[in-house]
Amino acid sequence: MNSKEQDPLSSSPSSRWWSKNTVAIVTGANKGIGFSLVRRFAELGLTVILTARDSARGLKAVDALMAQGLHVHFFRLDVSDPSSIQSFVSWFKERFGALDILVSSSTHEK
């Protein structure tokens, strides 16, 4: 990026389309690309829900982000399990109501 180009994510608050009211869900976010996206969204001030199939791994990821001063929400979600999806949807609707960004970073392993 040359000196005249501006990073669109470092724009002034008045020109941003997102805010703390912008809600993002990232599935499979306890590691890798999903984890990196959760971290970046949280750094930008969005409301972020980190989901993971394994509660222990998901909570460890949340703890790592909290150690960096970032706040994210966690919910255990197995995208291959309809009852897990329904539980998540019910929880999400009650707490947040509307979704702005969905990133599917989960994998389905057998």
C-alpha positions as CSV (number, residue, x, y, z in Angstrom):
1,M,0.0,0.0,0.0
2,N,1.6,3.3,-1.0
3,S,1.4,6.4,1.2
4,K,-1.6,7.8,-0.6
5,E,-3.7,4.7,-0.2
6,Q,-5.7,4.5,3.0
7,D,-6.5,1.3,4.8
8,P,-10.3,1.1,4.7
9,L,-10.4,-0.5,8.2
10,S,-8.5,2.4,9.7
11,S,-11.0,5.0,8.5
12,S,-12.4,7.6,10.9
13,P,-15.4,6.5,13.1
14,S,-17.7,8.8,11.2
15,S,-17.0,7.0,7.9
16,R,-17.3,3.4,9.1
17,W,-20.3,1.3,8.3
18,W,-19.8,-0.8,11.4
19,S,-20.2,-0.1,15.1
20,K,-20.4,-1.9,18.5
21,N,-24.0,-2.6,17.4
22,T,-22.8,-4.6,14.4
23,V,-23.2,-8.3,15.3
24,A,-20.9,-10.9,13.8
25,I,-21.0,-14.7,14.3
26,V,-17.9,-16.7,13.4
27,T,-18.4,-20.5,13.4
28,G,-15.5,-22.8,14.1
29,A,-13.6,-19.9,15.5
30,N,-11.4,-21.5,18.2
31,K,-8.4,-21.5,15.9
32,G,-7.0,-20.6,12.5
33,I,-8.8,-18.2,10.2
34,G,-11.9,-18.1,12.3
35,F,-10.0,-17.1,15.4
36,S,-8.1,-14.4,13.5
37,L,-11.4,-13.0,12.1
38,V,-13.0,-12.9,15.6
39,R,-9.9,-11.1,16.9
40,R,-10.0,-8.5,14.1
41,F,-13.7,-7.9,14.4
42,A,-13.3,-7.4,18.2
43,E,-10.4,-5.0,17.6
44,L,-12.6,-3.0,15.3
45,G,-15.3,-2.8,18.0
46,L,-18.0,-5.1,16.6
47,T,-20.1,-7.4,18.8
48,V,-18.7,-10.8,18.1
49,I,-19.9,-14.3,18.9
50,L,-17.2,-17.0,18.7
51,T,-18.6,-20.5,18.2
52,A,-16.9,-23.8,18.5
53,R,-17.9,-27.4,18.5
54,D,-15.7,-28.1,21.5
55,S,-16.5,-26.0,24.6
56,A,-13.1,-26.3,26.2
57,R,-11.3,-25.2,23.0
58,G,-13.8,-22.4,22.4
59,L,-13.5,-21.1,26.0
60,K,-9.7,-21.3,25.7
61,A,-9.9,-19.1,22.6
62,V,-12.1,-16.6,24.4
63,D,-9.7,-16.5,27.3
64,A,-6.8,-15.8,24.9
65,L,-8.8,-12.9,23.4
66,M,-9.8,-11.5,26.8
67,A,-6.1,-11.6,27.8
68,Q,-5.6,-9.2,24.9
69,G,-8.3,-6.9,26.3
70,L,-10.9,-8.0,23.7
71,H,-14.5,-8.9,24.6
72,V,-16.3,-11.6,22.7
73,H,-19.2,-13.8,23.4
74,F,-19.1,-17.6,23.3
75,F,-21.6,-20.3,22.5
76,R,-20.9,-24.0,21.8
77,L,-22.2,-24.8,18.3
78,D,-21.9,-28.0,16.2
79,V,-23.1,-27.0,12.8
80,S,-23.7,-30.6,11.9
81,D,-26.2,-31.1,14.8
82,P,-29.7,-29.7,14.3
83,S,-30.4,-29.6,18.0
84,S,-27.2,-27.6,18.6
85,I,-28.2,-25.2,15.8
86,Q,-31.6,-24.7,17.3
87,S,-30.2,-24.0,20.8
88,F,-27.8,-21.5,19.3
89,V,-30.6,-19.8,17.3
90,S,-32.8,-19.5,20.4
91,W,-30.0,-18.1,22.5
92,F,-28.9,-15.7,19.7
93,K,-32.5,-14.3,19.1
94,E,-33.0,-13.7,22.8
95,R,-29.7,-11.9,23.3
96,F,-29.0,-10.1,20.0
97,G,-32.1,-10.3,17.7
98,A,-30.4,-9.4,14.4
99,L,-27.3,-10.6,12.6
100,D,-25.1,-8.4,10.4
101,I,-22.2,-10.7,9.5
102,L,-21.9,-14.5,9.4
103,V,-18.6,-16.2,8.7
104,S,-18.7,-20.0,8.4
105,S,-15.2,-21.2,9.3
106,S,-16.2,-24.5,10.7
107,T,-15.4,-27.9,9.2
108,H,-17.3,-31.1,9.3
109,E,-15.2,-34.0,10.3
110,K,-16.3,-37.6,10.6
